[in-house]
Amino acid sequence: MEREREATSLWWYEVALIPGLLQTKGYARALIENRLPSLAEETVEQRIAARMERQAILTDRKPPVALHFVICEAALRSPQVDIEQLRSLLGVFRLRNVALQVLPFERAISDALMGPMVLLETHDLERFAFTEGPFASELSSDPDVVSRVTQRLSMIRAQALSPTESARFIEGMVDRQ
């Protein structure tokens, strides 16, 4: 999260969850409350508040941070995703510094199933890759790691729907709710 605060651009792919920067309070609560072992209510509230504070990166930074998200269809079809979350995602399409793409099931490639990843760049042109697994996460500035993550993310982005097609995809989900 420290590197996220320093970012001038951020590219994020999620296979199973809505990215934290795009989560509604209700969706974040559903995820945070349903952890094992369970968390104290005070901890739940602190984590939700912290997640909501992070979202200032979407609109409050000058100059704006360039943000690009690709979300796998599986994340959108999760039982925790409600109409409020879908409508919130539709609101993201109005932000000029944010691009959002959906990777539908029929376009998913094997690299898309290997888990979430984030690429970010700082004011000093440092590049970092963040990958996440079920039990461990890694933040790396190693050029080889950054290159591999960049290649994976590039392939996924090429398979995803365009932002306009993605907006229509999510609108269709809202219409069916």
N, C-alpha and C positions, 0 to 999 in steps of 0.2 A: 504493500500500500504506500510505502514511502516513495518508491520509484514511480508509482502512479501519480503522486502529487507533483513530481518533477517532469512528467511526460509532456512532450509537445505533440506527439502522435501515439496512438494506441490502436492495435489491431487485435481483436478478441474473437476466438471461436469457442463455442460451447456445444457439446453434444447432448447433454442431459438436463441442463439447468438454464434458466434465464440468467444472463450475466448480471452480476451484483449491481453494476451501474445502471441497469435497466429494470431492476425489481421494484414492484410496488411494496408498500409496507405489509400488506396482507400476505403476499407471496413470500416475502422475506421471513415473516413470522412463521408461516407454515413450515419452511425449511429449518429454521433455527430451533423451533420448539420440538421438532420431531427427531432429535438427535439421540443417539445412545452412546454413552450414558446421558440421561437427561440433564438439562442445565437448570440452575436456579432461576427463578423469574427475573431477578435483578440482572443476571447475566444476559438473559434473553433480551430484555429491554435495552441494555447497553449495546448489544450487538446489532439490534435493529436500528437504533439511533446512529450508530457508527456507519452502517451501510447507507442509510439515508443521507448522512452528511457527505459521504464520498460522491454522491450524485451531483454535487456542485460543479464537478468537472465538466458536466454536460453543457452548462450554460453560463457559469459565473467567471470563467477564466478569461483574462485578456492578455495576449491574443487568445482566441479560442483554441482548444485542443482539437486536433483532427482525430475523430473517433470512427472506427469501422468495426462493426459487429457482424458475425455470421452465426446464426443459430440453427442447429439441426431441428428438423421437424419434430423429432422425438421430444425435445424440450418443450415445444409448444403444445404438445398433446398430453403432457403430464397432468395427472389429476389435480395438482396444486395450481395449475394455470387456470384462472377464472376470467370472466369477462372483463373485470377491471384491469387485469394484467394485459390482456390482449389490446384493450383500448389504450392503455398506457404506451404499449409498443407502437401503436398507430400514431400517437402523438410525437414519437421520436422522428418520424419521417418529415416533420415540419422544421426540424433543427438543421440549419445549413452546414454545421460542422460535423454532423453525424450521418453515417451511412449504415443501413441495416439490410442484411440479406438473409434469406431463408434457404437452407439446404434441404430440399425435399427428400423423402425416403428413396425415391427412384433414382436420384442423382448421387446418393452417398457413395463415396469411394472408400476403400479400405483405410486410407489415412484419416478419414473423417471419424472412424470408430476408435481411434487410438487415444482419445481423450481430449480435454480442453487445452487450449494454449493461448498465450498472450504475447505479442511482440510490442515493445514500446521503445521510443526514442526520446532522449532528453534534450534540453537546450544545448548541452555540450556535445551533441551528436553521438552520445553513447547509446548503444543498442543492447537491449536485454530481451531474453526469451524466458517466459515462465510456462512451465508445464506442470500438470497436476495429475496425480494418481490417487488411488483409494487410500493409501497410507502415507504417501510422501509427495511433497511438491518441491520443485527446483526452480530457482531463479539463477540465470546464468548470463554472463557477458562474454563467454567463450565464443569466438567467431565461428567455430565449427558448429556449435549448438545453435547459435542464432541463425546460421545459414540453413541448417536442417529444418528448423521450425519455420523459417521464411518459405522454404520450398513446400513444406506440407501445407501451410496456410494458403499459399498461392494456388496450389492445386484445388483446395477446397473452395476458395473464392471463385475460381473459374467454373466450378460445377454448380455453384449456388445460383438461385434466381437473381435477377437484377433487383435493385432497390424498388423500382416501380412494380415489377412482378411480385416481389415480396410483400409490398403493401397490399396488393390485390389478394394474395394468398391469406394474409392475416384478416383482411376485411371479410373474406369468405368464411373464415372460422368464426368471426363475430356474428355474421348473419345467421350461421347455423346454431348459435347458442340459444 
